[in-house]
Amino acid sequence: MGVTVTLHEMRPNVGTFAHQTGLFGEMVCSNSFRSDDNEQNAVGLLHWEMRQASGLIMSMADKHRLPAGGALAVDRDPFAQSVTNALLEHPNISVEYGEIDHLPEDGTWIFATGPLTSKTLGEAIQAETGADALAFFDAIAPIVYFDSINMAQAWMQSRYDKGETEEERTAYLNCPMDKAQYEAFIDALLAADKTEFHEGETATYFDGCLPIEVMAERGRETLRHGPMKPVGLTNPHNPETKPYAVVQLRRDNKLGTLYNIVGFQTKMRYGAQTNVFKKIPGLENASFARLGGIHRNTFLNAPTLLDDQMRLRSRPNIRFAGQITGVEGYVESAAMGLLAGRLAAVEMLGGKLGPPPETTATGALITHISGGAEAKTFQPMNVNFGLFPPVEGLRGGRRGRKDRYKAYTDRAKADWNDWLGHSALDAA
């Protein structure tokens, strides 16, 4: 939009426990983008809106996408390198490496520090807002080397053979369990040594990223009806016997050398992880490129602190973007970054631009976090059609859901394009 900006990045000068490089976009996972269906899925609609706005993250995701049925999966390392190259080569962007540890008084700033906000900056934000930053614990899943997987036990198949090509229909790797194996796995999981929290800490998890141990503690069958559900899959090694449970792995890079265990976020200690996961048929001799882990994730009580321009109410020269605003999910976080940047640019160019309509996916998110949610019980939220205002005249119930979702997306696309047109004119 013609605005010259400085991008401050504390890495690699100041590292985090989770990052291994100084690349921008490093923390993407192969499954971060989720469904790409823009007619029946809210996150797929968010993809569409970001593409219409020429978003960098979606552009690089499309460039480095991997087969994943109806989902958008990405090749992580080339994706991060491409994001980095695009930023470093942009004529209006200069990058300065070093930590920002305070909230500046002057200038226009966007803080997009995410779940790994540094301690000093977190304290500065807390001092300014006068309230404790909310926190929950976020978990990540392990990654396995493909050549260590026993394909005499495992097989390749997307659930319900979903996908238009053979590559998409075989985008997932499946490890079957019979009932005895499942029960033994649950026993080992519940008994495993797990990360302990510091005294006084209360573990509050986002439901979309629950550690598998927490799910198992809710009931022995919970995992079998969650990430280990056996539906839509037929084991070619034993087609007459339906598995009691199935562990799925998703390709994590284009080469197909790495696979992510789907839904297996964990707080088990490293030694316990290898022991428990090797009880999964097909993973008896697994080698891990990355084990799972858990970290503290901080976010603002956005309904009380941010306005609909994503500005800090007490310091309007400062905007927040990304996961720290109280959205959950990689795509949602990137969308809030795209929106914050556009709102800031129009303001700096002397124009006026309201937030996108709440009928759009992006608008539904900003409406939710800037006042639509109940502040007292505010928790991170994925985009979903429950955040959208109803479309009048549509019947309810499961039978009408397909028509209802299509109506949501048709309305959103028209309203988003209209808003984009105004934002471009206002910026000009």
C-alpha positions as a LaTeX table, in Angstrom:
\begin{tabular}{lrrr}
\hline
Residue & $x$ (\AA) & $y$ (\AA) & $z$ (\AA) \\
\hline
Met1 & 0.00 & 0.00 & 0.00 \\
Gly2 & 3.06 & 2.25 & $-0.33$ \\
Val3 & 3.86 & 2.68 & 3.37 \\
Thr4 & 7.49 & 2.33 & 4.40 \\
Val5 & 7.86 & 0.17 & 7.50 \\
Thr6 & 10.50 & $-1.26$ & 9.81 \\
Leu7 & 10.09 & $-4.87$ & 10.89 \\
His8 & 11.65 & $-5.63$ & 14.28 \\
Glu9 & 12.56 & $-9.26$ & 14.96 \\
Met10 & 14.34 & $-10.33$ & 18.14 \\
Arg11 & 15.54 & $-13.64$ & 16.67 \\
Pro12 & 18.23 & $-14.82$ & 16.20 \\
Asn13 & 19.73 & $-12.36$ & 18.72 \\
Val14 & 17.17 & $-13.48$ & 21.31 \\
Gly15 & 15.93 & $-17.02$ & 20.86 \\
Thr16 & 12.94 & $-18.99$ & 22.15 \\
Phe17 & 12.68 & $-22.60$ & 23.24 \\
Ala18 & 10.58 & $-23.43$ & 20.16 \\
His19 & 12.46 & $-21.72$ & 17.32 \\
Gln20 & 15.52 & $-23.25$ & 15.70 \\
Thr21 & 16.27 & $-20.60$ & 13.04 \\
Gly22 & 15.92 & $-16.88$ & 12.43 \\
Leu23 & 13.46 & $-17.41$ & 9.57 \\
Phe24 & 10.12 & $-15.64$ & 9.54 \\
Gly25 & 7.18 & $-18.05$ & 9.43 \\
Glu26 & 9.22 & $-20.89$ & 10.95 \\
Met27 & 6.54 & $-22.07$ & 13.37 \\
Val28 & 4.05 & $-23.18$ & 10.75 \\
Cys29 & 3.03 & $-26.84$ & 10.95 \\
Ser30 & 2.01 & $-29.00$ & 8.01 \\
Asn31 & $-1.58$ & $-28.95$ & 9.28 \\
Ser32 & $-1.73$ & $-25.29$ & 10.34 \\
Phe33 & $-4.04$ & $-24.18$ & 7.52 \\
Arg34 & $-6.66$ & $-26.93$ & 7.96 \\
Ser35 & $-9.57$ & $-27.15$ & 5.49 \\
Asp36 & $-9.39$ & $-25.29$ & 2.15 \\
Asp37 & $-13.12$ & $-25.64$ & 1.41 \\
Asn38 & $-14.39$ & $-22.06$ & 1.02 \\
Glu39 & $-18.07$ & $-22.97$ & 0.62 \\
Gln40 & $-18.69$ & $-25.27$ & 3.59 \\
Asn41 & $-15.93$ & $-24.42$ & 6.05 \\
Ala42 & $-15.24$ & $-21.16$ & 7.89 \\
Val43 & $-11.45$ & $-21.47$ & 7.87 \\
Gly44 & $-11.55$ & $-22.25$ & 4.14 \\
Leu45 & $-13.56$ & $-19.05$ & 3.68 \\
Leu46 & $-10.88$ & $-17.20$ & 5.64 \\
His47 & $-8.29$ & $-18.61$ & 3.19 \\
Trp48 & $-10.38$ & $-17.19$ & 0.33 \\
Glu49 & $-10.60$ & $-13.73$ & 1.91 \\
Met50 & $-6.86$ & $-13.60$ & 2.54 \\
Arg51 & $-6.14$ & $-14.64$ & $-1.05$ \\
Gln52 & $-8.46$ & $-11.90$ & $-2.32$ \\
Ala53 & $-6.44$ & $-9.42$ & $-0.25$ \\
Ser54 & $-3.17$ & $-10.72$ & $-1.74$ \\
Gly55 & $-1.99$ & $-11.93$ & 1.66 \\
Leu56 & 1.65 & $-13.00$ & 1.80 \\
Ile57 & 1.01 & $-16.01$ & 4.05 \\
Met58 & $-1.63$ & $-17.52$ & 1.76 \\
Ser59 & 0.46 & $-16.81$ & $-1.33$ \\
Met60 & 3.44 & $-18.69$ & 0.11 \\
Ala61 & 1.19 & $-21.49$ & 1.41 \\
Asp62 & $-0.23$ & $-22.04$ & $-2.08$ \\
Lys63 & 3.27 & $-22.00$ & $-3.53$ \\
His64 & 4.44 & $-24.74$ & $-1.15$ \\
Arg65 & 1.29 & $-26.81$ & $-0.67$ \\
Leu66 & 1.38 & $-30.57$ & $-0.16$ \\
Pro67 & $-1.27$ & $-33.21$ & $-0.98$ \\
Ala68 & $-3.69$ & $-33.43$ & 1.96 \\
Gly69 & $-7.13$ & $-34.34$ & 0.64 \\
Gly70 & $-9.44$ & $-31.38$ & 1.22 \\
Ala71 & $-6.97$ & $-29.65$ & 3.56 \\
Leu72 & $-4.22$ & $-27.15$ & 2.79 \\
Ala73 & $-0.91$ & $-28.55$ & 4.02 \\
Val74 & 2.44 & $-26.88$ & 3.45 \\
Asp75 & 6.10 & $-27.83$ & 3.13 \\
Arg76 & 7.35 & $-26.09$ & 6.26 \\
Asp77 & 10.97 & $-25.15$ & 5.55 \\
Pro78 & 10.53 & $-23.82$ & 1.98 \\
Phe79 & 7.43 & $-21.95$ & 3.17 \\
Ala80 & 9.38 & $-20.17$ & 5.92 \\
Gln81 & 12.27 & $-19.42$ & 3.57 \\
Ser82 & 9.90 & $-17.94$ & 0.98 \\
Val83 & 8.17 & $-15.75$ & 3.56 \\
Thr84 & 11.56 & $-14.55$ & 4.74 \\
Asn85 & 12.81 & $-13.83$ & 1.22 \\
Ala86 & 9.66 & $-11.89$ & 0.35 \\
Leu87 & 10.06 & $-9.65$ & 3.40 \\
Leu88 & 13.80 & $-9.09$ & 3.04 \\
Glu89 & 13.47 & $-8.27$ & $-0.67$ \\
His90 & 10.52 & $-5.88$ & $-0.35$ \\
Pro91 & 11.60 & $-2.29$ & $-1.17$ \\
Asn92 & 9.36 & $-0.74$ & 1.52 \\
Ile93 & 10.45 & $-3.06$ & 4.36 \\
Ser94 & 13.62 & $-2.75$ & 6.40 \\
Val95 & 14.40 & $-5.39$ & 9.02 \\
Glu96 & 16.08 & $-4.62$ & 12.32 \\
Tyr97 & 17.15 & $-7.50$ & 14.54 \\
Gly98 & 16.80 & $-6.93$ & 18.26 \\
Glu99 & 14.25 & $-7.13$ & 21.06 \\
Ile100 & 11.64 & $-4.45$ & 21.64 \\
Asp101 & 11.06 & $-4.51$ & 25.39 \\
His102 & 8.62 & $-1.58$ & 25.86 \\
Leu103 & 5.57 & 0.08 & 24.32 \\
Pro104 & 6.83 & 3.17 & 22.44 \\
Glu105 & 5.13 & 6.52 & 23.04 \\
Asp106 & 5.44 & 7.78 & 19.46 \\
Gly107 & 4.91 & 6.36 & 15.99 \\
Thr108 & 2.56 & 3.74 & 14.65 \\
Trp109 & 3.33 & 0.26 & 15.95 \\
Ile110 & 1.90 & $-3.21$ & 15.45 \\
Phe111 & 2.88 & $-5.87$ & 18.00 \\
Ala112 & 2.47 & $-9.36$ & 16.57 \\
Thr113 & 4.51 & $-11.29$ & 19.09 \\
Gly114 & 2.27 & $-14.31$ & 19.36 \\
Pro115 & 2.36 & $-17.00$ & 22.04 \\
Leu116 & 6.10 & $-16.59$ & 22.62 \\
Thr117 & 6.01 & $-12.93$ & 23.66 \\
Ser118 & 9.25 & $-12.19$ & 25.53 \\
Lys119 & 9.16 & $-11.81$ & 29.29 \\
Thr120 & 10.19 & $-8.13$ & 29.26 \\
Leu121 & 7.67 & $-7.13$ & 26.63 \\
Gly122 & 4.97 & $-9.15$ & 28.36 \\
Glu123 & 5.66 & $-7.25$ & 31.57 \\
Ala124 & 5.47 & $-3.93$ & 29.69 \\
Ile125 & 2.10 & $-4.89$ & 28.19 \\
Gln126 & 0.84 & $-6.00$ & 31.58 \\
Ala127 & 1.96 & $-2.74$ & 33.19 \\
Glu128 & 0.16 & $-0.71$ & 30.52 \\
Thr129 & $-3.09$ & $-2.65$ & 30.55 \\
Gly130 & $-3.30$ & $-2.85$ & 34.32 \\
Ala131 & $-4.56$ & $-6.39$ & 34.10 \\
Asp132 & $-3.00$ & $-9.82$ & 34.19 \\
Ala133 & $-2.46$ & $-11.30$ & 30.75 \\
Leu134 & $-4.62$ & $-14.35$ & 30.37 \\
Ala135 & $-2.79$ & $-17.57$ & 29.70 \\
Phe136 & $-3.36$ & $-21.14$ & 28.65 \\
Phe137 & $-1.04$ & $-23.97$ & 27.73 \\
Asp138 & $-0.45$ & $-24.91$ & 24.11 \\
Ala139 & 0.89 & $-28.30$ & 23.05 \\
Ile140 & 2.61 & $-29.50$ & 19.87 \\
Ala141 & 2.65 & $-32.95$ & 18.28 \\
Pro142 & 5.71 & $-35.07$ & 17.43 \\
Ile143 & 7.15 & $-35.57$ & 13.94 \\
Val144 & 8.37 & $-39.00$ & 12.75 \\
Tyr145 & 10.89 & $-39.90$ & 10.04 \\
Phe146 & 9.01 & $-41.80$ & 7.32 \\
Asp147 & 11.78 & $-44.34$ & 6.73 \\
Ser148 & 11.44 & $-45.51$ & 10.35 \\
Ile149 & 7.75 & $-46.43$ & 9.94 \\
Asn150 & 6.82 & $-50.09$ & 9.45 \\
Met151 & 4.71 & $-50.10$ & 6.28 \\
Ala152 & 3.92 & $-53.79$ & 6.76 \\
Gln153 & 1.63 & $-52.53$ & 9.54 \\
Ala154 & 0.71 & $-49.06$ & 8.27 \\
Trp155 & $-0.94$ & $-47.96$ & 5.02 \\
Met156 & $-1.62$ & $-44.78$ & 3.05 \\
Gln157 & $-5.22$ & $-43.53$ & 2.77 \\
Ser158 & $-7.16$ & $-40.31$ & 3.34 \\
Arg159 & $-10.32$ & $-40.76$ & 5.36 \\
Tyr160 & $-13.22$ & $-41.75$ & 3.07 \\
Asp161 & $-10.69$ & $-41.64$ & 0.18 \\
Lys162 & $-11.21$ & $-37.89$ & 0.06 \\
Gly163 & $-9.34$ & $-36.04$ & $-2.69$ \\
Glu164 & $-9.44$ & $-35.58$ & $-6.45$ \\
Thr165 & $-6.08$ & $-37.23$ & $-7.20$ \\
Glu166 & $-4.44$ & $-40.45$ & $-6.11$ \\
Glu167 & $-1.83$ & $-38.41$ & $-4.26$ \\
Glu168 & $-4.54$ & $-36.63$ & $-2.25$ \\
Arg169 & $-6.43$ & $-39.85$ & $-1.58$ \\
Thr170 & $-3.27$ & $-41.30$ & $-0.05$ \\
Ala171 & $-2.15$ & $-38.17$ & 1.81 \\
Tyr172 & $-2.36$ & $-39.75$ & 5.29 \\
Leu173 & $-0.49$ & $-42.66$ & 6.82 \\
Asn174 & $-2.56$ & $-44.92$ & 9.08 \\
Cys175 & $-1.54$ & $-47.15$ & 11.98 \\
Pro176 & $-4.29$ & $-49.56$ & 13.13 \\
Met177 & $-4.98$ & $-50.87$ & 16.61 \\
Asp178 & $-7.16$ & $-53.70$ & 17.83 \\
Lys179 & $-8.96$ & $-53.35$ & 21.16 \\
Ala180 & $-6.18$ & $-54.92$ & 23.24 \\
Gln181 & $-3.54$ & $-52.67$ & 21.65 \\
Tyr182 & $-5.72$ & $-49.61$ & 22.21 \\
Glu183 & $-6.29$ & $-50.45$ & 25.87 \\
Ala184 & $-2.57$ & $-51.03$ & 26.41 \\
Phe185 & $-1.79$ & $-47.72$ & 24.73 \\
Ile186 & $-4.27$ & $-45.85$ & 26.95 \\
Asp187 & $-2.78$ & $-47.50$ & 30.05 \\
Ala188 & 0.73 & $-46.45$ & 29.04 \\
Leu189 & $-0.44$ & $-42.95$ & 28.19 \\
Leu190 & $-2.15$ & $-42.40$ & 31.54 \\
Ala191 & 0.83 & $-43.77$ & 33.47 \\
Ala192 & 3.50 & $-41.83$ & 31.55 \\
Asp193 & 5.70 & $-39.19$ & 33.18 \\
Lys194 & 4.35 & $-35.77$ & 32.28 \\
Thr195 & 5.44 & $-32.15$ & 32.50 \\
Glu196 & 4.61 & $-30.65$ & 35.86 \\
Phe197 & 3.45 & $-27.06$ & 36.18 \\
His198 & 5.02 & $-24.52$ & 38.49 \\
Glu199 & 3.47 & $-23.99$ & 41.89 \\
Gly200 & 0.42 & $-21.75$ & 41.59 \\
Glu201 & $-0.03$ & $-22.36$ & 37.85 \\
Thr202 & $-3.37$ & $-23.62$ & 36.66 \\
Ala203 & $-3.41$ & $-25.45$ & 33.33 \\
Thr204 & $-6.15$ & $-24.02$ & 31.11 \\
Tyr205 & $-6.11$ & $-25.57$ & 27.65 \\
Phe206 & $-7.71$ & $-24.48$ & 24.40 \\
Asp207 & $-10.06$ & $-27.32$ & 23.44 \\
Gly208 & $-8.80$ & $-27.41$ & 19.85 \\
Cys209 & $-5.29$ & $-28.27$ & 21.01 \\
Leu210 & $-5.76$ & $-30.57$ & 24.00 \\
Pro211 & $-2.87$ & $-32.85$ & 24.95 \\
Ile212 & $-3.78$ & $-36.47$ & 24.29 \\
Glu213 & $-3.26$ & $-37.30$ & 27.96 \\
Val214 & $-5.90$ & $-34.75$ & 28.95 \\
Met215 & $-8.33$ & $-36.28$ & 26.45 \\
Ala216 & $-7.59$ & $-39.77$ & 27.76 \\
Glu217 & $-8.21$ & $-38.61$ & 31.33 \\
Arg218 & $-11.71$ & $-37.56$ & 30.28 \\
Gly219 & $-12.56$ & $-41.16$ & 29.42 \\
Arg220 & $-10.86$ & $-44.21$ & 27.94 \\
Glu221 & $-12.91$ & $-43.98$ & 24.74 \\
Thr222 & $-12.35$ & $-40.25$ & 24.17 \\
Leu223 & $-9.34$ & $-40.68$ & 21.86 \\
Arg224 & $-11.12$ & $-43.40$ & 19.88 \\
His225 & $-13.87$ & $-40.91$ & 19.12 \\
Gly226 & $-11.39$ & $-38.09$ & 18.50 \\
Pro227 & $-8.02$ & $-38.19$ & 16.73 \\
Met228 & $-7.93$ & $-42.01$ & 16.79 \\
Lys229 & $-11.37$ & $-42.62$ & 15.28 \\
Pro230 & $-11.30$ & $-45.57$ & 12.84 \\
Val231 & $-14.08$ & $-44.43$ & 10.48 \\
Gly232 & $-13.66$ & $-44.05$ & 6.71 \\
Leu233 & $-10.57$ & $-46.27$ & 6.56 \\
Thr234 & $-9.91$ & $-49.81$ & 5.32 \\
Asn235 & $-6.69$ & $-51.61$ & 6.23 \\
Pro236 & $-5.40$ & $-53.30$ & 3.04 \\
His237 & $-3.24$ & $-55.63$ & 5.15 \\
Asn238 & $-6.42$ & $-56.98$ & 6.79 \\
Pro239 & $-9.45$ & $-55.66$ & 4.86 \\
Glu240 & $-11.98$ & $-57.94$ & 6.54 \\
Thr241 & $-11.25$ & $-56.63$ & 10.05 \\
Lys242 & $-12.19$ & $-53.09$ & 11.00 \\
Pro243 & $-9.58$ & $-51.46$ & 13.26 \\
Tyr244 & $-10.71$ & $-50.61$ & 16.76 \\
Ala245 & $-8.71$ & $-47.35$ & 16.57 \\
Val246 & $-6.40$ & $-45.70$ & 14.06 \\
Val247 & $-3.51$ & $-43.29$ & 14.56 \\
Gln248 & $-3.11$ & $-41.01$ & 11.53 \\
Leu249 & 0.06 & $-39.25$ & 10.39 \\
Arg250 & 0.11 & $-36.39$ & 7.90 \\
Arg251 & 2.95 & $-35.59$ & 5.52 \\
Asp252 & 4.98 & $-32.74$ & 6.98 \\
Asn253 & 7.23 & $-31.87$ & 4.03 \\
Lys254 & 7.17 & $-32.12$ & 0.24 \\
Leu255 & 9.82 & $-34.82$ & 0.14 \\
Gly256 & 7.59 & $-37.05$ & 2.26 \\
Thr257 & 10.44 & $-37.77$ & 4.65 \\
Leu258 & 8.65 & $-36.37$ & 7.73 \\
Tyr259 & 5.20 & $-37.19$ & 9.10 \\
Asn260 & 3.28 & $-35.39$ & 11.87 \\
Ile261 & 1.14 & $-37.51$ & 14.23 \\
Val262 & $-2.29$ & $-35.94$ & 13.79 \\
Gly263 & $-3.94$ & $-34.66$ & 16.96 \\
Phe264 & $-1.15$ & $-36.02$ & 19.20 \\
Gln265 & $-0.23$ & $-32.86$ & 21.06 \\
Thr266 & 1.36 & $-33.99$ & 24.29 \\
Lys267 & 2.77 & $-32.88$ & 27.63 \\
Met268 & 4.64 & $-36.15$ & 28.22 \\
Arg269 & 8.32 & $-35.86$ & 28.96 \\
Tyr270 & 10.61 & $-36.80$ & 26.08 \\
Gly271 & 11.64 & $-40.23$ & 27.36 \\
Ala272 & 8.04 & $-41.17$ & 28.07 \\
Gln273 & 6.96 & $-40.06$ & 24.58 \\
Thr274 & 9.28 & $-42.45$ & 22.77 \\
Asn275 & 8.19 & $-45.35$ & 25.00 \\
Val276 & 4.47 & $-44.68$ & 24.59 \\
Phe277 & 4.44 & $-43.83$ & 20.88 \\
Lys278 & 6.44 & $-46.93$ & 20.00 \\
Lys279 & 3.48 & $-48.97$ & 21.27 \\
Ile280 & 1.57 & $-47.81$ & 18.17 \\
Pro281 & 1.63 & $-50.57$ & 15.51 \\
Gly282 & 3.87 & $-49.37$ & 12.69 \\
Leu283 & 5.86 & $-47.06$ & 14.97 \\
Glu284 & 7.68 & $-49.79$ & 16.90 \\
Asn285 & 11.03 & $-48.56$ & 15.57 \\
Ala286 & 10.09 & $-44.95$ & 14.96 \\
Ser287 & 12.72 & $-42.21$ & 14.93 \\
Phe288 & 11.53 & $-38.73$ & 15.82 \\
Ala289 & 12.60 & $-35.54$ & 14.08 \\
Arg290 & 10.79 & $-33.60$ & 16.81 \\
Leu291 & 9.10 & $-34.73$ & 19.98 \\
Gly292 & 5.99 & $-33.06$ & 21.31 \\
Gly293 & 6.00 & $-30.33$ & 23.91 \\
Ile294 & 3.94 & $-27.84$ & 25.84 \\
His295 & 4.41 & $-24.13$ & 26.40 \\
Arg296 & 2.66 & $-21.23$ & 28.01 \\
Asn297 & 0.59 & $-19.14$ & 25.60 \\
Thr298 & $-0.40$ & $-15.60$ & 26.52 \\
Phe299 & $-3.15$ & $-13.46$ & 25.01 \\
Leu300 & $-4.90$ & $-10.19$ & 25.76 \\
Asn301 & $-8.40$ & $-9.79$ & 27.11 \\
Ala302 & $-9.15$ & $-8.15$ & 23.78 \\
Pro303 & $-12.83$ & $-7.22$ & 24.41 \\
Thr304 & $-11.74$ & $-4.87$ & 27.19 \\
Leu305 & $-8.40$ & $-3.71$ & 25.76 \\
Leu306 & $-8.70$ & $-3.41$ & 21.96 \\
Asp307 & $-11.02$ & $-1.35$ & 19.74 \\
Asp308 & $-12.36$ & $-2.47$ & 16.36 \\
Gln309 & $-9.27$ & $-0.98$ & 14.69 \\
Met310 & $-7.16$ & $-3.43$ & 16.75 \\
Arg311 & $-5.70$ & $-0.47$ & 18.66 \\
Leu312 & $-4.93$ & $-0.52$ & 22.37 \\
Arg313 & $-7.67$ & 1.69 & 23.81 \\
Ser314 & $-5.25$ & 3.36 & 26.24 \\
Arg315 & $-2.52$ & 3.83 & 23.60 \\
Pro316 & $-4.10$ & 4.15 & 20.12 \\
Asn317 & $-0.71$ & 4.45 & 18.42 \\
Ile318 & $-0.26$ & 0.75 & 19.21 \\
Arg319 & $-2.05$ & $-2.10$ & 17.50 \\
Phe320 & $-1.90$ & $-5.78$ & 18.28 \\
Ala321 & $-2.15$ & $-8.58$ & 15.74 \\
Gly322 & $-1.96$ & $-12.34$ & 15.58 \\
Gln323 & $-2.61$ & $-14.86$ & 18.32 \\
Ile324 & $-1.96$ & $-12.42$ & 21.16 \\
Thr325 & $-5.28$ & $-10.74$ & 20.25 \\
Gly326 & $-7.23$ & $-13.82$ & 21.37 \\
Val327 & $-7.82$ & $-15.63$ & 18.12 \\
Glu328 & $-6.77$ & $-19.28$ & 17.97 \\
Gly329 & $-5.14$ & $-20.91$ & 14.99 \\
Tyr330 & $-2.41$ & $-20.13$ & 12.52 \\
Val331 & $-4.73$ & $-18.86$ & 9.77 \\
Glu332 & $-6.76$ & $-16.73$ & 12.16 \\
Ser333 & $-3.57$ & $-15.20$ & 13.57 \\
Ala334 & $-2.26$ & $-14.41$ & 10.09 \\
Ala335 & $-5.63$ & $-12.90$ & 9.13 \\
Met336 & $-5.48$ & $-10.54$ & 12.10 \\
Gly337 & $-2.00$ & $-9.52$ & 10.97 \\
Leu338 & $-3.26$ & $-8.81$ & 7.47 \\
Leu339 & $-6.14$ & $-6.77$ & 8.87 \\
Ala340 & $-4.01$ & $-4.79$ & 11.34 \\
Gly341 & $-1.58$ & $-3.90$ & 8.58 \\
Arg342 & $-4.30$ & $-2.68$ & 6.25 \\
Leu343 & $-6.07$ & $-0.65$ & 8.94 \\
Ala344 & $-2.78$ & 0.95 & 10.02 \\
Ala345 & $-1.77$ & 1.75 & 6.43 \\
Val346 & $-5.07$ & 3.47 & 5.60 \\
Glu347 & $-4.83$ & 5.51 & 8.80 \\
Met348 & $-1.23$ & 6.54 & 8.07 \\
Leu349 & $-2.20$ & 7.56 & 4.53 \\
Gly350 & $-4.85$ & 9.89 & 5.93 \\
Gly351 & $-7.87$ & 7.74 & 5.05 \\
Lys352 & $-10.63$ & 6.21 & 7.14 \\
Leu353 & $-11.54$ & 2.57 & 7.07 \\
Gly354 & $-13.90$ & 0.68 & 9.30 \\
Pro355 & $-13.41$ & $-3.01$ & 10.10 \\
Pro356 & $-14.75$ & $-5.56$ & 7.60 \\
Pro357 & $-18.42$ & $-6.52$ & 8.01 \\
Glu358 & $-19.18$ & $-9.16$ & 10.64 \\
Thr359 & $-20.72$ & $-11.19$ & 7.81 \\
Thr360 & $-17.18$ & $-11.98$ & 6.59 \\
Ala361 & $-14.83$ & $-14.45$ & 8.24 \\
Thr362 & $-12.28$ & $-11.75$ & 9.07 \\
Gly363 & $-15.02$ & $-9.41$ & 10.25 \\
Ala364 & $-16.59$ & $-12.09$ & 12.43 \\
Leu365 & $-13.25$ & $-12.57$ & 14.19 \\
Ile366 & $-12.54$ & $-8.88$ & 14.82 \\
Thr367 & $-16.13$ & $-8.35$ & 15.97 \\
His368 & $-15.75$ & $-11.23$ & 18.43 \\
Ile369 & $-12.45$ & $-10.13$ & 19.95 \\
Ser370 & $-13.22$ & $-6.39$ & 20.06 \\
Gly371 & $-16.43$ & $-6.67$ & 22.02 \\
Gly372 & $-18.61$ & $-9.48$ & 20.72 \\
Ala373 & $-17.24$ & $-11.94$ & 23.26 \\
Glu374 & $-17.99$ & $-11.90$ & 26.97 \\
Ala375 & $-14.92$ & $-10.33$ & 28.59 \\
Lys376 & $-15.24$ & $-12.26$ & 31.86 \\
Thr377 & $-15.02$ & $-15.64$ & 30.16 \\
Phe378 & $-12.95$ & $-14.68$ & 27.10 \\
Gln379 & $-10.93$ & $-17.55$ & 25.63 \\
Pro380 & $-9.12$ & $-17.96$ & 22.27 \\
Met381 & $-11.51$ & $-18.69$ & 19.41 \\
Asn382 & $-11.11$ & $-20.35$ & 16.02 \\
Val383 & $-13.16$ & $-18.93$ & 13.17 \\
Asn384 & $-16.49$ & $-20.75$ & 12.91 \\
Phe385 & $-19.94$ & $-20.07$ & 11.48 \\
Gly386 & $-21.31$ & $-19.61$ & 14.98 \\
Leu387 & $-19.60$ & $-16.18$ & 14.97 \\
Phe388 & $-21.54$ & $-15.08$ & 11.87 \\
Pro389 & $-24.92$ & $-13.31$ & 11.99 \\
Pro390 & $-27.66$ & $-15.68$ & 10.74 \\
Val391 & $-28.87$ & $-15.58$ & 7.16 \\
Glu392 & $-32.60$ & $-14.91$ & 7.31 \\
Gly393 & $-35.04$ & $-17.33$ & 5.73 \\
Leu394 & $-32.86$ & $-20.44$ & 5.86 \\
Arg395 & $-34.13$ & $-23.58$ & 7.54 \\
Gly396 & $-32.20$ & $-24.98$ & 10.48 \\
Gly397 & $-31.10$ & $-28.45$ & 11.47 \\
Arg398 & $-28.48$ & $-30.76$ & 10.02 \\
Arg399 & $-30.32$ & $-31.19$ & 6.71 \\
Gly400 & $-30.21$ & $-27.48$ & 6.08 \\
Arg401 & $-26.64$ & $-27.00$ & 7.20 \\
Lys402 & $-25.10$ & $-27.34$ & 3.73 \\
Asp403 & $-27.40$ & $-24.68$ & 2.29 \\
Arg404 & $-26.88$ & $-22.47$ & 5.33 \\
Tyr405 & $-23.07$ & $-22.62$ & 5.13 \\
Lys406 & $-23.17$ & $-21.92$ & 1.39 \\
Ala407 & $-25.36$ & $-18.88$ & 2.09 \\
Tyr408 & $-22.87$ & $-17.69$ & 4.71 \\
Thr409 & $-19.96$ & $-17.98$ & 2.29 \\
Asp410 & $-21.80$ & $-16.38$ & $-0.67$ \\
Arg411 & $-22.74$ & $-13.39$ & 1.49 \\
Ala412 & $-19.24$ & $-13.18$ & 2.97 \\
Lys413 & $-17.52$ & $-13.17$ & $-0.41$ \\
Ala414 & $-19.69$ & $-10.33$ & $-1.74$ \\
Asp415 & $-19.25$ & $-8.26$ & 1.43 \\
Trp416 & $-15.49$ & $-8.90$ & 1.59 \\
Asn417 & $-14.93$ & $-7.81$ & $-2.00$ \\
Asp418 & $-16.97$ & $-4.67$ & $-1.34$ \\
Trp419 & $-14.90$ & $-3.88$ & 1.77 \\
Leu420 & $-11.63$ & $-4.54$ & $-0.08$ \\
Gly421 & $-12.69$ & $-2.14$ & $-2.81$ \\
His422 & $-13.41$ & 0.61 & $-0.28$ \\
Ser423 & $-10.14$ & $-0.01$ & 1.57 \\
Ala424 & $-8.15$ & 0.33 & $-1.65$ \\
Leu425 & $-9.98$ & 3.55 & $-2.57$ \\
Asp426 & $-9.57$ & 4.99 & 0.90 \\
Ala427 & $-5.88$ & 4.15 & 0.90 \\
Ala428 & $-5.45$ & 5.81 & $-2.49$ \\
\hline
\end{tabular}
